């Protein structure tokens, strides 16, 4: 059977094309001068530059973490270019008609048409290409509701007070090595502000695309949901198929004020590298949200891409009765490695968190769940439920679970369940005996395994995620 | 329908089927009985093409085609159905979804349009009733948390939905109480037709009180050592399988 599964897993990466777009790209290397140049390119105010420089200063003193269950050659930070933007974006196009058609075609090929009339109704998109935001759709409609949805580079100019107030409050500049690097060199990303009591009228989404060679993408997203507001946000990511590894180090900060709710979903499909592990994106991401009283943050992620994934979307449950959720599907195949999970920090009373993690390993990949549940001294009546399930396909892959539980409050309740299973010969045989081919069978079994997580995704994307797994698993059966 | 000639088959280098001949015409019901370890289940697996079951000699013709040349799913799509003795669970995949895919795979082979969800649901509800399973079984994961009897009835429900040409029932009676046994038997009987054949593999005669076979074969040590009509099953019921000890040696000689 494993031979069959291997075939079904043979990869086909549909987003692997390169767009031929004239770009302005910095020479490789990183020093203070590069940071000043990025800031100049973005026309930033002095405070933003100073913020970056302080981050750079702390980064220089930090060391790359080595605790993750990941093996990769040392990253040479001086061989990466820290800024690349399509030339046509230099004089900010006023409307879609002025945007380079090749750029629009790129997104169309990826299934993200940027002309509003062709788009999924009810979804607003911010399209980030290498280091800049190309276009943000449906902005007028959102503005009517008082919702701010724009590139963060623009927010720095238009809403400096909001940005200053919240940037770096959830993920501090020197939080960790990759977050510090991001704080120094971040280029673009999305900024969202939902005013008090507003229910965002549509799904917001950002689509990240890396195109240039030897560039890193360092995006920064900041979402602030003011008291009693609701928002659902989705990000998607792809990159061309290249032999070299490329670095992606993002930071996402979520602020949910009292009674606010943020739902953040990710479908990550960066180029994973080839069968032998050549090429692929190194994905080192820091995502964290803070919940004030009665607030609710829900992270849902479907991770199928990247050569290396290092990410732990977390919730700081500061306010009483706040709720944190983490639903994750991580699929690794070929030589991919993932070390992913979450941190739930319970500070307030009666705080609740749920963690559902589904790891699927195939080929010669390694898939680790790493999670921390921390019950602080004042977290009276706090509860956590964790479920970690691993599914192995074939006999050359690995699944690992590293759960950490720290409880400093005797009334807090922490539950942890974990299972490991295999796609068995018997399951495959049953499906085939009922007329299904092996590929269909494996994708059905895997989808069944992920069901609890998929049901958390917004409707349109749940279908998308299912399809993505199907493509990912193509050829994995034999 | 099915012509098995001098079949030899092994599992992990151990020969289990040792020269088996069997001829089944459309509409016939053949019961295969025999002691444990005679190769009854192996026969079902070999015919359905399960991996690890190697055919070293002999031939099997199914509807005029060489069955042994076909993949597992090809055989299934040609109309060969195996009701499992111990059906495996597929967590998170609903029975409904699983069977709809399955039915549509068969329809595709026959050049028919796939059934819509509504069309399928209608058929599935009827089949559910026929085997006395509550409708919420359609929503539950395939065999997930089903009792032994529910799994067996679920297998029969699948058979009803797939409308196969040749049904192999692998000890569909084992572990069932008398009520469940009747449900299974009624399900099978409702599907009997001049175009459909059955191989009923069982250890006990009991099931054959409800599913009347046209032929009964006694399988021992990988060969059919005696064939007869339904009365042979009663004979076995009285005498047990002990007499086969000598018989099978004779036949082998």
Interface residues (C-beta under 8 A of the other chain):
Chain A: X1 X424 X425 X426 X427 X429 X430 X431 X432 X433 X434 X435 X436 X437 X438 X440 X444 X445 X447 X448 X449 X450 X451 X452
Chain B: X48 X50 X51 X52 X71 X72 X73 X76 X77 X81 X82 X84 X87 X88 X89 X90 X91 X92 X93 X97 X98 X99 X101 X102 X105 X106 X109 X141 X142 X158 X162
